Amino acid sequence: MVNKLAKKLKSDQVDISIIDPHFNHVYQPGFLFTMFGRDKTRNLIKDTRDMIPKWVNAVEDKVTKVDTENKLVHTSEGDEVKYDYLVLATGARIATDTAEWWDDSIHHFYTPPAADRLHEALQSFNKGRIVVSIADLPYKCPPAPIEACMLMDDYYRKNGKRDDIEIVYTSPINRAFSIETTNIRVEEYLKEKNIEFKTLFNADYVDTEEKLIESLEGEDIDYDLLVMVPPHRGHQFLIDSGIAEGKGWVPTDKETLEVKGQEGIWAMGDCTDIPTSKAGSTAHYQAPVIAANIVSAIKNKPKNKTYDGHVQCFFLTEFGKSMFIDFNYSTPPKPSPSRKIWWWLKRGFKPLYFTMIARGRV
Ligand SMILES: Cc1cc2nc3c(=O)[nH]c(=O)nc-3n(C[C@H](O)[C@H](O)[C@H](O)COP(=O)(O)OP(=O)(O)OC[C@H]3O[C@@H](n4cnc5c(N)ncnc54)[C@H](O)[C@@H]3O)c2cc1C
């Protein structure tokens, strides 16, 4: 976002500040590789200050409040940053604290240490039932838990343990994957790979002593190893600032990306309540829209760029093969066949991400 803006504006025209408590940006799709020992966490993290122009003011601090009346951002160090235009891009908070039953015996792959810990657990697991479940909706990267199941199938086939290991996937909705066109293919793969899936299973309580998940629908599933997509929430400061309510997702116009009920504030990426996937590609296609509209606002021109809901995603089906899906608000995806080419593009995406995408070059 900063790079897209900085390209359109000159340092003598505007001040741009980026505020983040840590500039160690994490390439999260890499967790699907680190959890199987196919990449190292240290390779997923890079300092974004090296990726933005020197004239951009990088403030290493946490936003604690936005005073929308006086157009001020307050930080935890007690600083105030004045703005004319504000872009919220604070992502989703991994909110295991909101499930009182959550403890460290429940695995996930939504943070670097959790993915590393899961790698150790998968490596030492020899026999029994792995359940991959979802604590709450929405969550980042809707394909990720299904990809994790299919990669587990391949991982245990390759190390000869698959016959002793059952893999069960639970979906909170009435099908395995939310988008029907893709779901048809996904359910075929799950059956082919002997991955049991249960639909309409909304996890309500996990008894980690008894190793049992209870669903809101009244069903129980026992497990030996539980991998659960943790609850996701928006950040508390957004609620405290009167910008968001409830679970903290920012109410955002799905086309203009302006925050509803606010002046001069846009939101992008995972922090919004927009009805589309929480995905990096979503943020990627939103950034130029916001940049163009901020430039128009500065120049007193009409803000006429809109976001059409464009999302792209590689959908891994095994080590070495992936589907590719591409869609927007009006056109559902036609999933490609699972091919080596998409796998290699996903594998090669990390360097492309850090050298081109994050730098705003594409
Ligand atoms: C396992 C997994 C696999 C994935 N695979 C894919 C994939 O294949 N394709 C895809 O497109 N997406 C994928 N994603 C999703 C993708 O990583 C996210 O959607 C993307 O990172 C969202 O970007 P964001 O900028 O909105 O949030 P983030 O990347 O989470 O960044 C949020 C930033 O806000 C900062 N922040 C938070 N609170 C504050 C505060 N109070 N003050 C200041 N700064 C703050 C954080 O420090 C962070 O730098 C995957 C995610 C996971 C977990």
The ligand as a Tripos MOL2 file, in Angstrom:
@<TRIPOS>MOLECULE
LIG
   53    58     1     0     0
SMALL
NO_CHARGES

@<TRIPOS>ATOM
      1 C1         -1.4630  -20.8340    6.7110 C.3       1 LIG1
      2 C2         -1.8220  -19.6490    5.8430 C.ar      1 LIG1
      3 C3         -1.7660  -19.7970    4.4750 C.ar      1 LIG1
      4 C4         -2.1040  -18.7250    3.6590 C.ar      1 LIG1
      5 N1         -2.0280  -18.8890    2.3030 N.ar      1 LIG1
      6 C5         -2.3710  -17.8510    1.4890 C.ar      1 LIG1
      7 C6         -2.2780  -17.9850    0.0720 C.ar      1 LIG1
      8 O1         -1.8670  -19.0140   -0.4500 O.2       1 LIG1
      9 N2         -2.6500  -16.9220   -0.6880 N.ar      1 LIG1
     10 C7         -3.0910  -15.7560   -0.1410 C.ar      1 LIG1
     11 O2         -3.4120  -14.8280   -0.8860 O.2       1 LIG1
     12 N3         -3.1840  -15.5940    1.2030 N.ar      1 LIG1
     13 C8         -2.8260  -16.6040    2.0200 C.ar      1 LIG1
     14 N4         -2.8900  -16.4500    3.3960 N.ar      1 LIG1
     15 C9         -3.5140  -15.2300    3.9580 C.3       1 LIG1
     16 C10        -2.5760  -14.0440    4.0090 C.3       1 LIG1
     17 O3         -1.3710  -14.3550    4.6700 O.3       1 LIG1
     18 C11        -3.2850  -12.9070    4.7200 C.3       1 LIG1
     19 O4         -4.5760  -12.7730    4.1790 O.3       1 LIG1
     20 C12        -2.5340  -11.6010    4.5300 C.3       1 LIG1
     21 O5         -1.3200  -11.6510    5.2340 O.3       1 LIG1
     22 C13        -3.3650  -10.4160    4.9950 C.3       1 LIG1
     23 O6         -2.6170   -9.2550    4.9140 O.3       1 LIG1
     24 P1         -2.9450   -8.0420    5.8970 P.3       1 LIG1
     25 O7         -1.9710   -6.9810    5.5140 O.co2     1 LIG1
     26 O8         -4.3800   -7.7340    5.8990 O.co2     1 LIG1
     27 O9         -2.6040   -8.6030    7.3670 O.3       1 LIG1
     28 P2         -1.2210   -9.0820    7.9620 P.3       1 LIG1
     29 O10        -0.3230   -9.6180    6.8950 O.co2     1 LIG1
     30 O11        -1.5740   -9.9860    9.0910 O.co2     1 LIG1
     31 O12        -0.5530   -7.7560    8.5070 O.3       1 LIG1
     32 C14        -1.1600   -6.9920    9.5210 C.3       1 LIG1
     33 C15        -0.1430   -5.9890   10.0130 C.3       1 LIG1
     34 O13        -0.7840   -5.1070   10.9300 O.3       1 LIG1
     35 C16         0.0580   -4.9100   12.0350 C.3       1 LIG1
     36 N5         -0.7260   -4.5110   13.2140 N.ar      1 LIG1
     37 C17        -1.5810   -5.2810   13.9330 C.ar      1 LIG1
     38 N6         -2.0770   -4.5800   14.9690 N.ar      1 LIG1
     39 C18        -1.5380   -3.3450   14.8890 C.ar      1 LIG1
     40 C19        -1.6580   -2.1780   15.6950 C.ar      1 LIG1
     41 N7         -2.4360   -2.1310   16.7800 N.pl3     1 LIG1
     42 N8         -0.9360   -1.0980   15.3240 N.ar      1 LIG1
     43 C20        -0.1540   -1.1140   14.2140 C.ar      1 LIG1
     44 N9          0.0000   -2.2060   13.4320 N.ar      1 LIG1
     45 C21        -0.6840   -3.2970   13.7710 C.ar      1 LIG1
     46 C22         0.7600   -6.2570   12.2030 C.3       1 LIG1
     47 O14         1.9480   -6.1240   12.9720 O.3       1 LIG1
     48 C23         1.0160   -6.6510   10.7550 C.3       1 LIG1
     49 O15         2.2350   -6.1330   10.2780 O.3       1 LIG1
     50 C24        -2.5110  -17.4780    4.2350 C.ar      1 LIG1
     51 C25        -2.5250  -17.3380    5.6270 C.ar      1 LIG1
     52 C26        -2.1730  -18.4040    6.4230 C.ar      1 LIG1
     53 C27        -2.1940  -18.2220    7.9300 C.3       1 LIG1
@<TRIPOS>BOND
     1     1     2 1
     2     2     3 ar
     3     2    52 ar
     4     3     4 ar
     5     4     5 ar
     6     4    50 ar
     7     5     6 ar
     8     6     7 ar
     9     6    13 1
    10     7     8 2
    11     7     9 ar
    12     9    10 ar
    13    10    11 2
    14    10    12 ar
    15    12    13 ar
    16    13    14 ar
    17    14    15 1
    18    14    50 ar
    19    15    16 1
    20    16    17 1
    21    16    18 1
    22    18    19 1
    23    18    20 1
    24    20    21 1
    25    20    22 1
    26    22    23 1
    27    23    24 1
    28    24    25 2
    29    24    26 1
    30    24    27 1
    31    27    28 1
    32    28    29 2
    33    28    30 1
    34    28    31 1
    35    31    32 1
    36    32    33 1
    37    33    34 1
    38    33    48 1
    39    34    35 1
    40    35    36 1
    41    35    46 1
    42    36    37 ar
    43    36    45 ar
    44    37    38 ar
    45    38    39 ar
    46    39    40 ar
    47    39    45 ar
    48    40    41 1
    49    40    42 ar
    50    42    43 ar
    51    43    44 ar
    52    44    45 ar
    53    46    47 1
    54    46    48 1
    55    48    49 1
    56    50    51 ar
    57    51    52 ar
    58    52    53 1
@<TRIPOS>SUBSTRUCTURE
     1 LIG1         1 GROUP 0 **** ****
